[in-house]
Amino acid sequence: MKIKTLILLVTILSFSQGQSQDKKWTLQECVEYALENNITIKQSELNVENASIDKLEAIGNFVPSLSGSGTLSSNTGANINPVTNAFETNTFTSFTTSVNMGVNLFDGLRNLRQLQRARINKVLNQYNLAQSKDDIILLVANSYLQVLLNKESLKVIEKQHEITIEQLKRTKELVDAGVLPQGDLLEIEATSADELTRIVQAENAVQISLISLAQNLLIKDYEIFDIAEQEYLVPTAEILEKPINEIVNKARQSRYEVQIAEQNTLIAKKDLQISRGSYYPTLSAFFGYNTRWADNDFLNRGFTEQLYENDGFSYGLQLNVPILNGFASRSQVKRNKINVERTAFQLEQAQLDLDSNVYQAYLDAKASAEAYEAAQVSVKAQERAYDYAKDRYDVGLTNAFDFSQSKFRLENAQSQEVQNKFDYIFKLKVLELYFGIRIANIKL
């Protein structure tokens, strides 16, 4: 029975390991995993929680304060009797209790401004969280596309090497038949050796890009990590048909960089209002209730009776008028004025940077589109040139060196096409991001 259980356990573990090793990560899975595990995002989420606590604390400033206290003590010797307020040389036990409440009636509107500031700060941290998510998703998407690019580049070299192997066999037959010289065979062999070297380099590039993607996802199992291979078609470029001014205006409304700068400006203005509140008097109201009991009460009253007959109330208003505090309030107001100006400049700079980035992204996307189209034309031209060179080589009208150069130019054109394709896809998605399409909704 134990042997059967052990065999079953080993089988389950082997199956689980096989399933883990066979897992191929899609882009969507990579994005979701990054959003759940990225440390920067987790820290931003904690900042949002802290902002919620600050808001709750600001609301609490409007709630009256309430406290209660009680003291039970035993006294020996000369002490003040809490009931008679007379010195007595005796041993007695006493109990005093009180309840106090206070409420802020006016504090220069600082509590109101503090609540407004807390609300703005919560929105700011929510924007920061959203910005962090967009940055991480964009980073993951770029890393994912880099893996795809390297894999496609590897396939191009491997495909060309397969052609070289076939040509090597054909050349050997022609050399053995005396149709071609021995030098042509050596040229093809050299080409094959060079391709093998570049295949190794391309395989290393794939592994390095996979490790980089795994690190962005905080995955440590580099050896078994791999992505799902599928055909990524070039998306439609409808956004490139839109006027650049429309894209810029949409970016100003939707981009978190500007919204974050706007919230920082609002917070700076609230800080200025809060600091100005220290110029005004503060008015508060208070109410208190207290009572006491002692076991040496000369009237021999009971505990409840003493508490009832010895109680008292206190209530009133308290006004504090600021006169001079070493210019601390005035200095803080001046600092906050400077900070308002600083955040206004930062907002203006954020808007300028956004406009510049949108224009740059627009031009990059158009240039990458043109480059991809040119690469496609180049591949077709090189394919025709290669077919022509192959036909001439097969009948002995050209040498192996010229034929190898033709095949090399075709390989370079195909590699450039792959690179331009994924570069175009990424830059197009960046432009869509500026247009207000969130990264999470962008499909590759």
C-alpha positions as CSV (number, residue, x, y, z in Angstrom):
1,M,0.0,0.0,0.0
2,K,2.8,2.4,0.9
3,I,4.6,1.6,-2.4
4,K,1.5,2.4,-4.4
5,T,1.0,5.6,-2.6
6,L,4.7,6.6,-3.2
7,I,4.3,5.8,-7.0
8,L,1.2,7.9,-7.2
9,L,2.9,10.8,-5.4
10,V,5.9,10.6,-7.8
11,T,3.5,10.5,-10.8
12,I,1.6,13.6,-9.6
13,L,4.8,15.5,-8.9
14,S,6.3,14.6,-12.3
15,F,3.1,15.6,-14.0
16,S,3.1,19.0,-12.1
17,Q,6.7,19.7,-13.1
18,G,5.9,18.8,-16.7
19,Q,2.9,21.2,-16.7
20,S,5.1,24.0,-15.2
21,Q,7.8,23.5,-17.7
22,D,5.3,23.4,-20.6
23,K,3.6,26.7,-19.6
24,K,3.9,29.4,-22.2
25,W,3.2,32.9,-21.0
26,T,0.9,35.1,-23.1
27,L,1.2,38.8,-23.1
28,Q,-2.0,39.2,-21.1
29,E,-0.8,36.7,-18.5
30,C,2.5,38.6,-18.2
31,V,0.6,41.9,-17.7
32,E,-1.8,40.5,-15.1
33,Y,1.1,38.9,-13.2
34,A,3.1,42.1,-13.2
35,L,0.2,44.1,-11.9
36,E,-0.3,41.7,-9.0
37,N,3.3,41.3,-8.0
38,N,5.2,44.5,-8.9
39,I,6.7,46.1,-5.9
40,T,6.3,49.7,-7.2
41,I,2.6,49.1,-7.7
42,K,2.2,47.6,-4.2
43,Q,3.9,50.6,-2.7
44,S,1.6,52.9,-4.7
45,E,-1.4,50.9,-3.4
46,L,-0.1,51.5,0.2
47,N,0.1,55.2,-0.5
48,V,-3.5,55.2,-1.6
49,E,-4.4,53.4,1.7
50,N,-2.4,56.0,3.7
51,A,-4.3,58.8,1.8
52,S,-7.6,57.2,2.9
53,I,-6.4,57.2,6.5
54,D,-5.4,60.9,6.2
55,K,-8.9,61.7,4.9
56,L,-10.5,59.8,7.8
57,E,-8.3,61.7,10.2
58,A,-9.3,65.0,8.7
59,I,-13.0,64.1,9.0
60,G,-12.3,63.3,12.7
61,N,-11.2,66.8,13.3
62,F,-14.8,67.9,13.1
63,V,-15.9,65.4,15.7
64,P,-16.0,66.6,19.4
65,S,-13.3,65.1,21.6
66,L,-14.6,63.0,24.5
67,S,-12.6,61.5,27.3
68,G,-13.2,59.9,30.7
69,S,-11.0,59.1,33.6
70,G,-11.3,57.4,37.0
71,T,-8.9,57.1,40.0
72,L,-9.1,54.8,42.9
73,S,-6.6,55.4,45.7
74,S,-5.8,54.5,49.3
75,N,-4.5,57.3,51.5
76,T,-2.7,57.0,54.9
77,G,-1.6,59.9,57.1
78,A,-2.4,63.6,56.4
79,N,-4.3,63.8,53.1
80,I,-7.0,65.9,51.6
81,N,-10.4,64.3,51.8
82,P,-11.8,64.5,48.3
83,V,-15.3,64.8,49.7
84,T,-14.8,67.4,52.5
85,N,-11.6,69.0,51.0
86,A,-10.2,69.1,54.5
87,F,-6.8,67.7,55.7
88,E,-7.3,64.5,57.7
89,T,-4.8,62.2,59.4
90,N,-6.5,58.9,58.7
91,T,-6.5,55.9,56.4
92,F,-9.2,56.0,53.8
93,T,-10.0,54.9,50.2
94,S,-11.3,57.4,47.7
95,F,-12.6,57.3,44.1
96,T,-12.9,60.2,41.6
97,T,-14.1,60.1,38.1
98,S,-14.7,62.7,35.3
99,V,-15.9,63.0,31.7
100,N,-14.7,65.8,29.5
101,M,-15.8,66.9,26.1
102,G,-14.4,69.6,23.8
103,V,-15.4,70.9,20.4
104,N,-13.6,73.2,18.0
105,L,-15.9,76.0,16.9
106,F,-13.5,78.0,14.7
107,D,-9.9,77.6,13.8
108,G,-9.4,79.8,10.8
109,L,-11.1,77.1,8.6
110,R,-8.0,75.0,8.9
111,N,-9.9,71.8,9.6
112,L,-12.1,72.4,6.5
113,R,-9.0,73.1,4.4
114,Q,-7.3,70.0,5.8
115,L,-10.2,67.8,4.8
116,Q,-10.1,69.3,1.3
117,R,-6.4,68.7,1.1
118,A,-6.8,65.1,2.2
119,R,-9.4,64.5,-0.6
120,I,-7.1,66.0,-3.2
121,N,-4.2,63.9,-1.9
122,K,-6.2,60.7,-2.2
123,V,-7.0,61.6,-5.8
124,L,-3.3,62.3,-6.4
125,N,-2.2,58.9,-5.0
126,Q,-4.8,57.2,-7.2
127,Y,-3.3,58.9,-10.2
128,N,0.1,57.9,-9.1
129,L,-1.1,54.3,-8.8
130,A,-2.6,54.4,-12.3
131,Q,0.6,55.9,-13.7
132,S,2.6,53.2,-12.1
133,K,0.4,50.5,-13.6
134,D,0.7,52.1,-17.1
135,D,4.5,52.3,-16.8
136,I,4.8,48.7,-15.7
137,I,2.4,47.4,-18.4
138,L,4.3,49.4,-21.0
139,L,7.6,48.0,-19.8
140,V,6.3,44.5,-19.8
141,A,4.8,44.9,-23.3
142,N,8.2,46.3,-24.6
143,S,10.1,43.4,-23.0
144,Y,7.6,40.9,-24.4
145,L,7.9,42.4,-27.9
146,Q,11.7,42.2,-27.6
147,V,11.5,38.5,-26.9
148,L,9.3,38.0,-30.0
149,L,11.6,40.1,-32.1
150,N,14.6,38.0,-31.0
151,K,12.7,34.7,-31.7
152,E,11.7,35.9,-35.1
153,S,15.2,37.0,-35.9
154,L,16.4,33.5,-34.9
155,K,13.9,31.9,-37.2
156,V,15.1,34.0,-40.1
157,I,18.7,32.8,-39.6
158,E,17.7,29.2,-39.0
159,K,15.6,29.2,-42.2
160,Q,18.5,30.7,-44.2
161,H,20.8,28.1,-42.7
162,E,18.5,25.3,-43.9
163,I,18.8,26.7,-47.4
164,T,22.5,26.9,-47.0
165,I,22.7,23.2,-46.0
166,E,20.7,22.2,-49.1
167,Q,22.9,24.4,-51.2
168,L,26.0,22.8,-49.6
169,K,24.8,19.4,-50.7
170,R,24.0,20.6,-54.2
171,T,27.4,22.4,-54.5
172,K,29.2,19.3,-53.4
173,E,27.5,17.3,-56.1
174,L,28.4,19.9,-58.7
175,V,32.0,20.0,-57.5
176,D,32.3,16.2,-57.5
177,A,30.9,16.3,-61.1
178,G,33.5,18.8,-62.1
179,V,30.9,21.5,-62.9
180,L,32.0,23.9,-60.1
181,P,35.5,24.5,-58.7
182,Q,36.5,23.4,-55.2
183,G,36.6,27.1,-54.1
184,D,32.8,27.4,-54.4
185,L,32.3,24.5,-51.9
186,L,34.7,26.2,-49.5
187,E,32.8,29.4,-49.8
188,I,29.4,27.7,-49.0
189,E,31.0,25.9,-46.0
190,A,32.3,29.2,-44.7
191,T,28.9,30.7,-45.1
192,S,27.4,27.8,-43.2
193,A,29.9,28.2,-40.3
194,D,29.2,31.9,-40.1
195,E,25.4,31.2,-39.9
196,L,26.0,28.7,-37.1
197,T,27.8,31.3,-35.1
198,R,25.0,33.8,-35.7
199,I,22.4,31.2,-34.7
200,V,24.2,30.8,-31.3
201,Q,24.3,34.6,-30.9
202,A,20.6,34.8,-31.7
203,E,19.8,32.0,-29.2
204,N,21.7,33.9,-26.6
205,A,19.7,37.1,-27.4
206,V,16.5,35.2,-26.9
207,Q,17.6,33.8,-23.5
208,I,18.8,37.3,-22.4
209,S,15.5,38.9,-23.4
210,L,13.5,36.1,-21.6
211,I,15.5,36.7,-18.5
212,S,14.9,40.4,-18.7
213,L,11.2,39.8,-19.1
214,A,11.2,37.4,-16.2
215,Q,13.0,39.9,-14.0
216,N,10.4,42.6,-14.8
217,L,7.7,40.1,-13.7
218,L,9.8,39.1,-10.6
219,I,9.9,35.5,-11.8
220,K,13.0,33.6,-10.6
221,D,12.7,30.4,-12.7
222,Y,14.6,31.7,-15.7
223,E,15.4,28.3,-17.0
224,I,11.8,27.2,-17.6
225,F,10.3,30.6,-18.3
226,D,9.1,31.0,-21.9
227,I,6.4,32.9,-23.8
228,A,3.6,31.7,-26.1
229,E,4.6,32.1,-29.7
230,Q,1.8,33.4,-32.0
231,E,1.5,35.5,-35.1
232,Y,1.3,39.2,-34.3
233,L,-0.2,41.0,-37.2
234,V,0.6,44.7,-37.7
235,P,-2.4,46.6,-36.3
236,T,-4.3,49.2,-38.3
237,A,-2.9,52.7,-38.0
238,E,-6.1,54.6,-37.8
239,I,-4.6,56.9,-35.1
240,L,-2.0,58.1,-37.6
241,E,-4.8,59.5,-39.7
242,K,-6.0,61.8,-36.9
243,P,-4.7,65.4,-36.7
244,I,-1.8,65.8,-34.4
245,N,-3.6,68.6,-32.5
246,E,-6.5,66.2,-31.7
247,I,-4.1,63.7,-30.2
248,V,-2.4,66.5,-28.2
249,N,-5.7,67.8,-26.8
250,K,-6.8,64.3,-25.9
251,A,-3.5,63.6,-24.2
252,R,-3.8,66.7,-22.0
253,Q,-7.2,65.5,-20.8
254,S,-6.2,61.9,-20.1
255,R,-2.5,61.7,-19.3
256,Y,-1.7,61.1,-15.7
257,E,1.5,63.2,-15.9
258,V,-0.5,66.5,-16.2
259,Q,-3.2,65.3,-13.8
260,I,-0.6,64.6,-11.2
261,A,0.9,68.0,-11.6
262,E,-2.5,69.6,-11.4
263,Q,-3.2,67.8,-8.1
264,N,0.1,68.9,-6.7
265,T,-0.8,72.5,-7.5
266,L,-4.1,72.2,-5.8
267,I,-2.4,70.7,-2.7
268,A,0.1,73.5,-2.6
269,K,-2.8,76.1,-2.7
270,K,-4.5,74.2,0.2
271,D,-1.3,74.2,2.2
272,L,-1.2,78.0,1.7
273,Q,-4.8,78.4,2.9
274,I,-4.1,76.2,5.9
275,S,-1.0,78.2,6.9
276,R,-3.0,81.5,6.6
277,G,-5.5,80.1,9.1
278,S,-2.9,80.5,11.8
279,Y,-3.4,84.3,11.6
280,Y,-7.0,83.9,13.0
281,P,-8.1,83.4,16.5
282,T,-9.4,80.0,17.6
283,L,-12.6,79.4,19.5
284,S,-13.5,76.2,21.3
285,A,-16.2,75.0,23.7
286,F,-15.8,72.6,26.6
287,F,-18.0,70.6,29.0
288,G,-17.0,68.5,32.0
289,Y,-18.6,66.3,34.6
290,N,-16.9,65.0,37.7
291,T,-17.8,63.3,41.0
292,R,-16.1,61.6,43.9
293,W,-16.5,59.1,46.8
294,A,-14.6,58.3,50.0
295,D,-15.1,55.5,52.5
296,N,-14.5,57.8,55.5
297,D,-17.4,60.1,54.7
298,F,-18.5,61.4,58.1
299,L,-22.2,61.3,57.0
300,N,-21.8,57.6,56.3
301,R,-23.4,58.0,52.9
302,G,-23.3,55.1,50.5
303,F,-21.3,54.8,47.3
304,T,-24.1,55.7,44.9
305,E,-25.4,58.5,47.1
306,Q,-21.9,60.1,47.3
307,L,-21.4,60.0,43.6
308,Y,-24.8,61.6,43.1
309,E,-24.4,64.3,45.8
310,N,-20.7,65.2,45.1
311,D,-20.9,65.6,41.3
312,G,-20.3,68.9,39.4
313,F,-20.3,70.3,36.0
314,S,-18.0,72.7,34.1
315,Y,-18.6,74.3,30.7
316,G,-17.6,77.4,28.8
317,L,-15.8,78.8,25.8
318,Q,-12.1,79.3,25.2
319,L,-10.6,81.9,22.9
320,N,-7.0,82.0,21.8
321,V,-5.7,85.0,19.9
322,P,-2.3,84.7,18.1
323,I,-0.2,87.8,18.8
324,L,3.4,86.8,18.2
325,N,5.0,83.4,17.6
326,G,8.5,84.4,16.4
327,F,7.3,85.0,12.8
328,A,6.7,81.2,12.4
329,S,3.2,81.6,10.9
330,R,4.3,84.4,8.5
331,S,7.4,82.4,7.4
332,Q,5.3,79.3,6.7
333,V,2.9,81.3,4.6
334,K,5.8,82.7,2.6
335,R,7.2,79.2,2.1
336,N,3.8,77.9,0.9
337,K,3.5,80.9,-1.5
338,I,6.8,79.9,-3.0
339,N,5.6,76.3,-3.3
340,V,2.4,77.3,-5.1
341,E,4.6,79.1,-7.7
342,R,6.9,76.1,-7.9
343,T,4.1,73.7,-8.6
344,A,2.6,76.1,-11.1
345,F,5.9,76.0,-13.0
346,Q,6.0,72.2,-12.7
347,L,2.4,72.0,-14.2
348,E,3.4,74.2,-17.1
349,Q,6.5,72.1,-17.6
350,A,4.5,68.9,-17.5
351,Q,2.2,70.3,-20.2
352,L,5.1,71.3,-22.4
353,D,6.8,67.9,-21.9
354,L,3.6,66.2,-22.7
355,D,3.1,68.2,-25.9
356,S,6.7,67.5,-26.9
357,N,6.4,63.7,-26.1
358,V,3.1,63.4,-28.1
359,Y,4.7,65.1,-31.2
360,Q,7.8,62.9,-30.8
361,A,5.6,59.8,-30.5
362,Y,3.6,60.8,-33.5
363,L,6.6,61.4,-35.6
364,D,8.2,58.1,-34.4
365,A,5.1,56.1,-35.2
366,K,4.9,57.6,-38.7
367,A,8.7,57.1,-39.3
368,S,8.4,53.5,-38.1
369,A,5.4,52.9,-40.4
370,E,7.4,54.1,-43.3
371,A,10.4,52.1,-42.3
372,Y,8.3,49.0,-42.1
373,E,6.8,49.5,-45.5
374,A,10.3,50.1,-46.9
375,A,11.5,46.9,-45.3
376,Q,8.7,45.0,-46.9
377,V,9.6,46.4,-50.3
378,S,13.3,45.6,-49.7
379,V,12.5,42.0,-48.8
380,K,10.5,41.4,-52.0
381,A,13.4,42.9,-54.0
382,Q,16.0,40.8,-52.3
383,E,13.9,37.7,-52.7
384,R,13.8,38.3,-56.5
385,A,17.5,39.0,-56.6
386,Y,18.2,35.9,-54.6
387,D,16.0,33.7,-56.9
388,Y,17.9,35.1,-59.9
389,A,21.3,34.5,-58.3
390,K,20.3,31.0,-57.3
391,D,19.2,30.2,-60.9
392,R,22.5,31.5,-62.2
393,Y,24.5,29.7,-59.6
394,D,22.8,26.4,-60.3
395,V,23.8,26.5,-64.0
396,G,27.3,27.8,-63.2
397,L,26.9,31.4,-64.4
398,T,28.0,32.9,-61.1
399,N,30.4,31.9,-58.4
400,A,29.6,30.9,-54.8
401,F,30.8,34.2,-53.3
402,D,28.3,36.3,-55.3
403,F,25.6,33.8,-54.5
404,S,26.4,33.9,-50.8
405,Q,26.3,37.7,-50.8
406,S,22.9,37.6,-52.4
407,K,21.6,35.3,-49.7
408,F,23.2,37.4,-47.0
409,R,21.5,40.5,-48.3
410,L,18.2,38.7,-48.3
411,E,18.7,37.6,-44.7
412,N,19.6,41.1,-43.6
413,A,16.5,42.4,-45.3
414,Q,14.3,39.8,-43.6
415,S,15.8,40.6,-40.2
416,Q,15.3,44.3,-40.7
417,E,11.7,43.7,-41.7
418,V,11.1,41.8,-38.4
419,Q,12.8,44.5,-36.4
420,N,10.9,47.3,-38.1
421,K,7.6,45.4,-37.6
422,F,7.9,45.1,-33.8
423,D,9.3,48.6,-33.5
424,Y,6.3,49.9,-35.4
425,I,3.9,47.9,-33.2
426,F,5.4,49.3,-30.0
427,K,5.5,52.9,-31.2
428,L,2.0,52.7,-32.4
429,K,0.8,51.5,-29.0
430,V,2.7,54.3,-27.3
431,L,0.9,56.8,-29.5
432,E,-2.4,55.2,-28.6
433,L,-1.6,55.5,-25.0
434,Y,-1.2,59.3,-25.4
435,F,-4.5,59.4,-27.2
436,G,-6.2,58.1,-24.0
437,I,-6.4,54.4,-24.8
438,R,-5.3,52.7,-21.5
439,I,-2.5,50.1,-21.8
440,A,-4.7,47.5,-20.3
441,N,-7.2,47.9,-23.2
442,I,-4.6,47.9,-25.9
443,K,-4.4,44.7,-27.9
444,L,-1.4,43.6,-29.8
